[in-house]
Amino acid sequence: MPREVLIPTDGSPLSKDAFEHATATFPDGNITLLHVIDPRHTAPDDDELSSERVFAELLDAAERRGIEVETETRVGHPSREIVTYSEQNGVDEIVMGSHGRERTSRILFGSVAERVLRRAPVPVTIVHPHRRTGEKHHLVAVDGSEQSRRALEYAFSVFPDVETTILHAIDPMETHYGEGQLVYSEAEYEQIEEEAERLLADAQDLAREYDASVTATTITEWGPNEPADAILDYVENNDIDHVIVGSHGRSGASRLLLGSVAETVARRSPAPVTVVR
């Protein structure tokens, strides 16, 4: 079934990048462009931000490619309207730029994009300036949580033919295996490695259910902001064009938490990042 794809747009260059990513990633998708007029920041006579002008470039791009798109305009708080529209209209995906128009835009990471990531009931993809493109190669970061399993299921079901690497980043200095305690003994670290191997084996079993081709790897990293930095380093040093993570990880000391790993990766990754709830 074609996926219903929502692209919030404010006429900024990153809105075009989000459109380019969405149409390349979901070539058979049903695309809707949504422009939210925020009366707190937009004057009624501001023609530059009128819906017609905001949609114009993307509609021209769609026409050149023979793509049919729908347009919608709402008035209100942008993040709230984006989430509400997705809830009320059977949206499967939200694809949006990390930043919008300078000063006037409300689609700013840490503002609209962050709120949509936190509240949307569907996968949200954040696209950055100069996004990485190339051969299709996806990275799914896992930690054994229910959300990371959903990220795997999303990757395997939506993109079964795309080369996928499953990554588990180990931080031996702070892990849920020791209930947040520092790991000192060799035996405890061996336990961590064994659990990581089981986690990746389970992920590979799930891939076989979807007939998806995957590779699996672990990275051991020490220091602050890990495993987010490990994921970002892997993306930077390998041919990854799309990162998929769960919105939350294991409870307690897990680092795969929105506001921690998921948010850090979405903020800094050179490749588009999809956060799955």
QUIGI-V189105 format. One line per field, one symbol per residue. phi: phi as a letter, one per 40 degrees, with the letter a starting at -180 (. if undefined). psi: psi as a letter, one per 20 degrees, with the letter a starting at -180 (. if undefined). burial: 1 if it has 16 or more other C-alpha atoms within 10 Angstrom, else 0. Layout:
# QUIGI-V189105
phi = ???
psi = ???
burial = ???
This chain:
# QUIGI-V189105
phi = .cccbbbcbbgcdccccccccccccbcbcccbcbbbccccbbcdbcccbcdccccdcccccccccgbcbbbbbbbicdccccccccccbgccabbaccbbcdgccbcbcgbcdcccdcbccbdbbbbbdfdcbiccabbbcbbgccccccccccccccbcccdbbcbbccbccabccbfgcccbccccccccccccccccccccccccccfccbbbabbbbbhcgccdcccccccccbcbbabbbccbbccgcdccbdgbcdcccccbccbdbbbbc
psi = pqqoppopqjjrhhhggggggghhhmhjqoppppppooihipqhjnhhjqhghghgghhgggghikppqqqqpqpapghghgggghhikkphqppqqhqbppgiqimppidggghgghhqirppppprqlqprbqooqpopqjirhhhhhgghgghhhlhjppppppoppniioqihkljqqphqhghhhgggghgggghghhhghhhhjkqprqqqqppqqrqjqjghggghgghjrmpjpppqqhqbqrcjqimppidggggghhipiqqpppp.
burial = 0011111111111111111011100100111111111100000000001110011011100100001000101000011111101100001111111111100011111001111111011111111110110000111111111111111111110011011111111111111111000010000010011001101100110110000101010100100001111111001000111111111111001111111111111110111111111
